[in-house]
C-alpha cells in the first residue's frame, strides 16, 4: 500500500504551452503497469484554462471546488460546478477551465495508452473561451 501525503506534495505550475492563465498541478501520479491509470489535482485561477487536448482512453474530472467551463470540439460550451463529475470520451478534442470570475479545482483521472495519457494541441482562443454557453446535446 502506498500513501502520498498531502504535506509532501509540491504544487507545480501548469506548463504555459498547455495552459492559459494560472493553473497549479498537485499530486500528479501515474500508476505502474499493469495499471494504466494516472491523474492529478488541478486548480485553475479565474480565467485559466487548458489548451485543446485529447485522451486516448478518455478522461474523468471530479470537480471539488468552484465553477468551470468545458467544451468538446463542435459541441456546446457547458458550465459545471463543485460536486459534478465530467466524462470526456476517448479521442474527443476538448478543453476545460475556470470561468473568468471564479476559480475551479478538479481531480483529473485518465489512462495511458502506449505510455501516453494526453495529446496537447493548440491553445483555446479568447473568442472560443468567451463564447456563449450552450445547451448540452441529449
N, C-alpha and C positions, 0 to 999 in steps of 0.2 A: 504494500500500500504506500502511496506517495501523497504527501500533503504539501502543497505550495502555500506558505503562509503569506497573508496579505502584507504583513510588516516587512517581508523580504522582497516583495515585488517592486521593481523600479519602473516607473512610467517612462515611456518614450514618446517623443513627438511623432505624429503620423508623417511619413515622408512627403515633402512638398510636391513630388511628382505624382502622388496618388491621392492627395487631399487638397482642397481649397479651404483656407481658414485654419483655425487651431483645433486639431484633433489629437487626443492623447490615448496611447495604447498601453494597457496594463495587463499583466497575467497572460501574455501570449504563450500558447502551448501547441505542440504537435506531438501526438502520441506515437510511440514506436510501433512498427509492424508486429502483428498483423493488423492492428488498428490503423485506420486512415483518418481518424477524427482530429481536428485541431480547432483552435479558437482563440478568442481574446475578449477583454472588456474594452470597449472603445467609447470615449467621451468626446462629444462634439460641442464646442462653444457655439453660441448663436452665429448663424451664417456659415458654419463649417459643414463640409460635405465631402463624400468620396468622389473620385473620378468614376466614369463609367467602367464597369468591370463585369466579368463572368466567373462562375464557379463550375468546375467540371462535374460535380455531383450535387450542385445546389447549395443553398445557404439558409440557415435558420437564424433569425435575430430575435432575442428576447429583450424587450425594452424595459429597462429598470427605472429610468428617470426621464422626465421631460416630454417634449413633443418633437416629432420629426416628420420629414417628408421622404418619400421614395417613389421611384418610377422605373418600370420596365420599358425598354425602348419600344416606341409605338403605342404605349398604353397611357392611361391617365396618371397624372401625378396625384399621389394619395397621402393623406395625413395619418399618423399613428401616434399613440400615447403610451405612457408608462403602464405596464401590465399587458400590453399587446404582444403577440408572437407573430412574426412575419416569416413566410416561406417564399423563397425565390427558387424556381426550378432550375435544374442543370442547364448551363449554357445560355441562359437568358441574360442579355446585356441590361444592366441596371445600375442605379446609384441610390444612396441614402445619406441622410444627414439631418442636422438640426434645422429648425425654422430660423428666420432672420432675427427673431426676438426672444427665443427660448432655447436653452441648452438641451442636449439629449444624450443619454447613455444607453448603450445596448451591449448585450453579450452576443458575440458572433460565433456561430458554430458551423463548420464546413468540413468536408472530407477532401483529402488529396487523391488525385488520380495521376499515376506515373510521377509521383513526388511533387505535384503542383496543386495547391488549393485555390489559386486565383490567377486570372489573367487580367492585368490592368490595361486600360485603354485610355482614350482621350479624356480631358477634363470636361466636366459639366459647365456649360457657359452660364453667365448670369441670366441670360434670356430664358434658358431652359429651367434654371433653378427658380426663377421668379414667375414662371408661367402659372396661370390659374390652376387651382385644384380641380380634379375631375371626379367623375363617379366611377367606382370600380365596376369592371365588367363581370357579369354573372357567369 
